[in-house]
């Protein structure tokens, strides 16, 4: 058994502990400040067309401040959308398809 203690003082005894930290965008030291691109600790801020606050500067992938899962297929989808938008082939805001999420664990926690 494991005992997990929270900052508030709550203690929980359990058989398993799962730590899911997610991905943190690497936005420091890449010149965003100098370029004037808006970003937070959550990533680069973009509009519904994946444009930053600087005209003609787009962003995609793990570095975005977004709620969509930061997965390789999502980044590929975003990059293809940006290319189509720039070429005038897609004038609509980005619309994501259904994005499945799966969690793999050892030992298996469910069937």
N, C-alpha and C positions, 0 to 999 in steps of 0.2 A: 504494500500500500504506500501511497504518497500523500503527504500533507502539503497543500498549497495555501499560502498565506497571502492575502491581498493587502494593498496599502491601507485600506480602511480597517484592517484587523480581523476580517472574516477568515476563518480557517475551514478548508474543505478537505476531507479525506476521500481519496479515490484510488482506483486501480490503474487508471491511465491518465497521462497528462499530454495534451496536444498543444503545441505552440505553433501558431500560424502568424507569421510576422508580415507577410506580403512583400511587395517590392517598394523600394524607396527610389525616387527619381534622382539621378545624378545631375543636378543643375548647377553645382558650384564649380567655379573656375573654368567655365567654358565660354566666357565672354558675354553672357546674357546682360549683365549690368551695363557693360560698355555699349552694347547694341541698343539698350533701352527696352528689351523684351521683358514683359511682365511675367513674374513667376513667384511661387511661394514654396514652402517646404514640401508641398504636395505635388509640385511640378509646374510646367509651363502652362500659362492660362491661354486658352484658345476659344474662339467662337464656334458656332454650329457648322462652320465650314473648315474648321481646324486651322484658322488663321490666327496668328498672334496679333498683338496690338500694333505691330509694325507692318505697313503695307507690303504685300508680296513675300512675307515670311510665314511659313507654315510649320507645324510640328506634328509628329505622330509617334506612337509607340509608348514605351514605358515611361517616358519623360513627361507625359501629359498629366495635368491636374484634371482627372476625370473619374467617374464612378464605374465606367465600363471596365471589365477585367483586363488587366495588363498581361495579355498573352501574345505569343508570337503570331497566331493567325489574326488576332485583332490588329496588331501593328501592320501586318501585310495588307489587310483590308483598308486600313486608314491610308496607307501609302498609295494604294491603287486609287482610292477615292480622290486624294490630293492631285494625282496626275491627271485624272479625268476632269477634275474641276479646273485645273490650270489650262488644259487643252480645250475647255469649253464643252466637253462631252457630258458633263453633269453640272447643272446650275443649281440643283437642290441641296439643302443642308444634308449633312451625313445622316444616314439612317442605318443603324446597326442591325444585322440579322440576329436571330436567337443565338446566344452564346452559351454553350454548355460549360458547366464547371464541375470538375471531379476532384475529389480528395482521395489520394492513395495513402493507406496507412499499413504499417506492420506492427503488431498483428492486425488482421482485418477486423474492423469494428462493426461492420454490417454486411448483410448479404444482398 
